[in-house]
Amino acid sequence: MRILWNKLTFWLDRKPSKVPFASRVFAYVLDWVIGGILCGLPAVAIYSMVTKRDDMFSDLYVFAALGFPKWWGYVAGLLCLVVAVIYFVYIPYKVYPGQTLGKKIMKLKIVRLDWQPLDIKTLVLRNIVGLLLIESVSMIVSRYLRQMLTLATGIYFEYYLTAIGAILTIISGVMVYNTGSRRAIHDYIAKTTVVGIEEEAPVPKNRKERRKKRNKHA
């Protein structure tokens, strides 16, 4: 089975990562929980404010189901997406460079493959395009985006996009588990990888050779 996997995935990056698989998983779970709670707060607050009910918020469809204008669902969903951008893009860009709260707790950080400073474009490609849109079940807030599409079109996008997102997320998880680089689909999209916070950029070979020569003649 391993041989077949290697043949089918010959194009994957297999450069060994120093980050254990378990650390990636724990960081992901922390971000799923913390990010999910924070991103869901606007929807819960709007539901309580608009409906004056004290029961649990379920989904964006609930506003129309209770007789309120369905645009309340769009407002709640969009505010949740704004919080998601703050958590998954602004925080690792400005607050904790390269780190969401989950990665900070696990002492990991996102870096570009060329080790240049992380920019907005890279974080948007990785965490919004890769995680929120493509591996869509990997973020709770993605559910609200699917529900807004369903509300806007009348087509039950949530069912189909959830199925596709689940398949892609599983594939991404297998890639992280089975390849030495521990890179997921979103890492390939953004040309990033995850390293320990104390890991430094690799020294270029020519610089290593010059250093060896200096040490030899010293």
C-alpha positions, -999 to 999 in steps of 0.1 A, spaced: 0 0 0 28 24 9 45 17 -25 13 24 -44 8 56 -24 44 68 -32 39 61 -69 6 80 -70 20 109 -51 55 112 -65 50 149 -69 45 156 -32 71 174 -11 88 148 11 114 169 27 113 159 63 96 182 87 106 185 124 70 191 134 53 159 147 20 150 132 3 151 166 14 188 170 -3 197 137 -34 179 148 -36 195 182 -30 230 167 -58 223 141 -82 211 168 -75 242 189 -81 265 160 -113 246 151 -127 251 186 -114 286 193 -119 299 158 -153 283 156 -165 298 189 -153 333 180 -166 332 144 -200 320 156 -205 348 182 -219 374 157 -246 349 145 -256 340 181 -257 377 191 -279 387 161 -302 357 166 -308 367 202 -312 404 194 -336 399 165 -357 370 177 -357 378 215 -354 341 221 -331 324 246 -328 290 228 -297 278 209 -289 293 175 -289 266 149 -282 280 114 -288 309 91 -320 294 78 -337 300 112 -344 337 106 -367 330 76 -381 299 93 -393 321 122 -408 347 99 -380 373 99 -365 387 67 -339 363 53 -314 391 49 -308 388 87 -291 355 77 -268 373 53 -259 399 79 -251 372 105 -231 351 80 -211 381 67 -202 392 102 -190 357 110 -168 357 79 -154 391 90 -144 375 123 -129 346 104 -107 369 83 -95 386 115 -87 353 132 -71 335 103 -55 363 84 -51 395 105 -39 378 137 -12 356 120 -2 387 99 0 415 126 -6 402 161 13 369 162 33 367 130 28 332 114 5 321 143 -31 316 149 -40 310 186 -39 273 181 -4 274 166 8 298 193 -3 274 220 14 245 202 45 267 195 42 264 158 43 289 130 35 292 93 64 302 70 67 306 33 89 280 15 113 308 6 113 320 43 104 355 32 80 374 56 44 363 55 22 387 36 -16 391 33 -17 373 -1 0 342 13 -23 340 43 -55 346 22 -44 318 -2 -37 295 27 -64 301 52 -92 316 32 -89 299 -3 -73 267 10 -90 261 43 -123 280 42 -132 275 6 -115 242 -6 -111 222 26 -143 237 37 -153 213 65 -120 222 83 -136 255 94 -169 259 112 -175 293 96 -174 277 61 -209 263 70 -223 298 71 -209 306 36 -226 274 22 -258 284 39 -257 320 24 -252 304 -10 -282 282 -4 -303 312 8 -293 333 -22 -299 306 -49 -325 283 -35 -302 254 -44 -291 232 -15 -254 240 -19 -247 231 17 -252 194 10 -230 191 -21 -202 215 -9 -200 198 25 -195 164 7 -168 178 -16 -151 197 13 -151 165 35 -134 145 7 -107 172 1 -101 176 39 -96 139 43 -71 139 14 -53 168 29 -51 150 63 -37 119 46 -11 141 29 0 156 62 1 121 78 18 102 50 44 127 37 75 138 56 69 175 48 36 175 67 22 198 41 -16 199 34 -35 211 3 -37 246 17 1 246 22 7 237 -15 -17 264 -26 0 291 -6 36 277 -9 39 275 29 49 250 55 45 247 93 76 247 116 85 250 152 88 286 166 125 282 172 133 268 137 154 291 115 156 294 78 179 268 62 214 280 54 221 279 16 246 253 5 271 278 -9 270 296 24 276 263 43 305 255 20 321 289 27 316 284 64 333 250 63 362 264 44 366 292 70 365 267 98 391 245 81 416 273 76 410 287 111 
